[in-house]
Amino acid sequence: MDRVAIVGIGQTKIEAAKERQNYPEMVYEAVKLALEDAGVGMDQVDNVVTTSNDFWDGRTISCMPVGGVSGGYDKNISGVEGDGTFGAFYASCRTRSGAYGSTLVTAHSKGSESHEITPMITNAAFDPIHARSLGLDIVTAGALQARKYMRKYGITEEECAQVAVKNLGNGLDNPNAQTPMKITVEDVMKSERIADPLKALDLSPISDGACCMILANEDRVKEFKTKPVWLKGVSFCADAYQLGDRDLSECKPLEQAAAKAYKMAGIQDPRKEIDVAEICDAFTYQELMWTEGLGFCGKGEGGKLVTSGATARDGDIPVNPSGGLLSGHPFIAAGMYRMIEAVRQIRGEAGGMQVKENVKTALAHGVNGLCGQSHCVWILGSE
């Protein structure tokens, strides 16, 4: 089993609507940027993994138009359905297996084309016999989880609002962010109430975006011009499908995935040993839950963690210095964007988002399913 490094990254700007590009064209842009970053051509890429979702793309086998623009001509191509971190996981397995020395992986989402039917799309994720007829969608399900979590641990709406203030403010230094803004807790509290307790500024926007990464094993890394960022640990875990079969106030699959990834990376105290974390915060309350699940604080202490300033860009455990999903949320590609931002931090190429000069260890996180059904945790390092 070879060590694997990320040797090329490319991402498009996250926007509300890329009207002049269809989704294969978005992917082509990201692939071109990744190849330029790596300083290679497609002849040095052995195989391709694409990450997509038929529901969001609005067509059957929507991965088909992506394979060619991802450089898959005359190469083995495999498609993954779900968040980009899971596609990258499969790409890393292919690279580590020894069957391929390098793998290019892409992820994309064009939410603007399905914006008006997003509730219908996410409603289809529910059981068709018992739950779908209730009209639940990603926002109302999130509201159920938020209320359960907040009541159990005494989390306040104001503590959740602090996440929006932090992340949307961080987005001001991210040239790829969709909705950067300077706001206050009061602004969040006064924003339109969408599904109690969630308000408009507690929600991430629907976005268009595509990204690409190139992975290589240790023998092939020297072929690429960029500073390699090494995979130190990775794991994913899924919870029960039915919301009623889960305790929505907890994030057990995240705790298990993080524990395995930490063990693989040799991390014993994540808050002290991780320099920066990029996590998927589709809603403000989720950043609080996920920081608890990742072991940055105790259960029910996520609100105190953010209000203390610990997760700010200059805090002791910076979380989402890029602005996170609140500053732009391209479904499916979201987690891979987090990985790319973590890579930029380790390389020291994050510009105004850089948390400190010498980032050695970074965490990236992706989510599949409603209310955090599945989590994928990556530990990336400079060595």
N, C-alpha and C positions, 0 to 999 in steps of 0.2 A: 504494500500500500504506500504510494508516493505521497509526499506533502504536496499540497495544492495552493497556488497563489492566484490572486486576482491581478492581472497584468494589463488590463485595458478597460476603460469605462467610457460610456457616452450616455447623455441624457438630453432630451429636448426640454425647452421651457414648458412649464406647466401652465396651461391656459384654460379659460372657460370654454372656448370654442376655437379650434384650429380649422376655420372654414376653408382654407386653401389647400388642406391636406386630408387625404383619406388615411385610414389607419396603416396600410402598408407603407405609404410614403413617410409617415411618422417614424415607423420602425427603421426604414432605410436611413433616415437622418441620424438616428441613434447609433446604428451599426457603423455608419461612416465615421462618426465621431469616435467611437470606441477603437476602430482600426487605426485611425490617425493617432489617438492617444497611445496605443500600443506600438505604433511605428512598424506595422506589418501589413501584408495583404492577406486576402482570404486563403491563399495557398499555404499559409502557416496555421490555419485553423482546421482541425481534423473532423469536427462534427458540430452540429447545431441543435440547440434546444430552444423551442419557442414556448411562450407562456401566454395563454389567451383564455377567453370565455365566450361561448356561443351566445349566451343570453345578452351580455353587454355589447357584443359586436352585432347582434341582430341577424345572425345567419348561421346555418348549420356548417360544421367543420370549418369554423372561421380561421383556424390556424393555417389553412391551405395557402391563402395569398401572402402569408408572412414568411413562409419557408424560403421562397426565392429571394426576397429583399433582405433576408437575414444571411444571405451568402450560401444557401444550402444546395446550390446546383452541384450535382455529382457528388454530394456528401450525404452521410446518414443524418436524417432529421427526425427528431422526436418532439411531440407536443405535450405540454403539461397544462392542465386546467386548474386555475387557482392563482394565488398570490405569487409574485415574482420570487420571493424567498424560497418557495417550494420548487419552482423551476430551477433556481440556482442550486438547490440541494441536489436535484437529480443530475444537473450538469457536473457538480463536484464528484458525485458517485461515479459517473462515467469517466471522469478524468483520473480519479484515484484508482479505478479498477485496473488500469494499465492497458485497456483496450484503445484508449485515445490519449494522446499527449496534451491536447488542448481542446477546449470546448467554448463555443460562443453561445451565449444565452440571451434571449430578448424577452421583454414584457411590454404590453401596451394596453391602453384604454382610451376610448373616445366617448366619454360620458355625454358629450354635447348631443350626440345622435340619439341618445336614449333618455335624455334629461326628463322629458315629460312623462315617461312611463317607468321611471325608476321605482316608484312604489309597487308597480305591477311586477317588475323584474324581481325585486327582492321578496315580494310576497310569494313568488314561485318557489322560494327556498324552503317554505314550510310544508309540513305534511299535508298532502292534498285531501285527506279524509277528515281530519280532526281540526287542523289549525288554519289552513289557508283561507277557509270561508270567513274567518274572523276579521280578515282585512289587515292583518299585521304586516308590517314592512320593516326595513332596517332601522328607521327612525323610531317607530313606536316600540319595537322590540328593545332598542337601546334605552328608551325611556323607562321601560319596565325594569331593566337591569340597573339603571342609574338609581331609581327609587329604592330598589331592594338593597343595593350596596350602601346608599347614603343613610337609609334608616338603620341598618344593622350597625354601622360604625360611627354614626353621628357626623357624617361628612356634610358640609354646608354647600349651598349653591355658590356662595362667595368663594369658597376654596376651589371649586371647579372653575369658576370664572378666572381665577388667577392663572390657570393653564392657558386660557385664550389670550390673556394679556401678555404672558411670556412668549408664547409661540408665534402669535401674529406679529408681535414686536420683533422677534428674531427674524421673521421673514423679510423684514425691511432690508436686511443685509444679504438676502439671497436673490441673485438676479433671475433665478428660475422660478421663484414663488409666484403664485397666482393672486393671493389675497393678503399681501402684507399690509399691516396698518398699526397705528399707535392708538391704543384704546385703554380704557380704565375698567375696573371691576364694575363701576356704576353703568358704563356703556353696555356691558354684557347683561347685567341684570335688567336693563330697560329694553333690551332687544326683544323682538317678537317671540312670544312663547309658542313653540311649535308642537311639542308633546311633553307635557309636564313630567319632569322638571327641566326638560331641555329647551333652551332658547336658541334663537337664530345664530348667535355667536358662540354657542356651545357645539355647533355642527361644522364638520368639514365640508367644503364645497365639492360639487361634481365637476370633474376636470378632464381635460385631454392631455395625454403625455405618453411618451415611450422611452425606454431605456435599454441599455445593452451592457453586458460585461463579457470579458474574455478571461477564461481560467486556463492555467497551465500547470503541469506537474513540475517537480523540481528539476528534472533533466532538461525541460524545454524553456524554463524561465529566462535563461540567458539570451534567448532569441528575441526577446521583447525589450523595448528601450526604457520602459517605465520602471519605477521603484516597485518591486513586488509587495503586495499586502497579503500576508499568509493567513490561511484558514487554520485557526487554533482549536476551535470547537464548534459543533453544530448539532442541533437536535430539534425534532418537532414532535408534537403530541396532540391528539384529538380527544375531545370530550364527547358526550352523548349527543345525538342528533336532536332529539326533542328538547325544547326549552324546559318543559316540566320535569325532565329527568335530570336536570342539573340544578345546582345551587348557584343562581346567577350572581350572588354577592361575592362569590369566590372565583379564582382563576386557577384551578388545579392543573389543567394541562400546561399552562405557562410555567407554573412552578416546577413541574416535572421536566419540561423541555429545557428550562434554564439550568436545573440541577445537572442534567446529563451534559449539556454544553460546557458548563463550568468544570465539571469533572474532567472532561476531555482536554480542556485548556489549562487545567491545573490551577483554577481560580478557587480560592477558599473564602475570600471576603470581597464580594463583587463591588461594594461601594468604594472600597479602598483601591482595588486593583484595576477597575475599569475607568478609563480617562474620560470617555464620552459615550452616550447612548443615543441612538436614533430609533425611536419606537413608533408604532402605528397608533395614532390617537384620532380615530374617526370621530370621537366625541371627547369633550374635555374630561369627563369623569373617568374615561378609560385610561388616560395617562396616569391618573392617581392609582387605579387598580393595577395597571401593568407594572408600575414602579414597585408596588408591594410584591407582586408575583415574581419580579426579578430579584428580589432580596435587597433592594436599596433602602428599605425601611420595613418596619413591622406591619402586620395587618391592621388596617384602619388608620395608618399614619401617613397615607399618601397626601392628604390635605395639608397636614402640618409640614410635610417635606417641601411642597411647592411654596407655601407661604413663608418658609424660613429662608428661601433664596438658594437652597442647596442645589436645585435643578436648573438654576439660571446659567447663562453661558460662562459666568465667572464663579459659579458655585463649585462645591467639591465633587458633585456628580452631575455634570451638565446633561440635560435631556432635551433633545430636539433643538440644538442650536441653529438648525437650518429652517426652523419654523414648523416642521412636522407636517402631518396631514391637514391640520387646520389651515395651513398656508397653501394647500393644493393637494387634492386627493384623486389621482388617477387610479381608479379601481384596477386591480390585477397588477399593475406596475408599482403600486404603493410601496411594498416591502423592498423591492429592488432599488427604488430611489433611496430608501433608508441605507441600504448597503453601500451605494455609491457615495452618499454623503459621509458615511463612516470611513470609506477608503480615502476620500479627500482630506479628512481630518488627520489620518495617519500619515499621509504624504506631506502634510503641511501646506495643502493647496486650497484650503477652504476660505481664503480671503477674510472678509469681515466676520465670517462665521467661525473662524478658527478659535478653539477654546484655549489652547496654549501652544507653545512652540514645539514641544516634543510629545506628541501623542503616541503612545506605544501600544495601547490596547483599546479597542472600540467594540461596542455591542450594536448589532442591528437586529431588528425584530419585524416579523410579518404575521399577518392574521388571515385565516380562512374561516368562512362561515359567520353566522350571526352571533352577536354577543360573545365574541372570542371563543368560538367552538374549537378552533385549531390554532396553534401558535408554532412559529419556527424561530429559533434563536441562534444567531451567529456571533461567534467571538472572533474578531479579526485582530491581527497583530503585525508589528513592523518586522518581526524576526521569526 
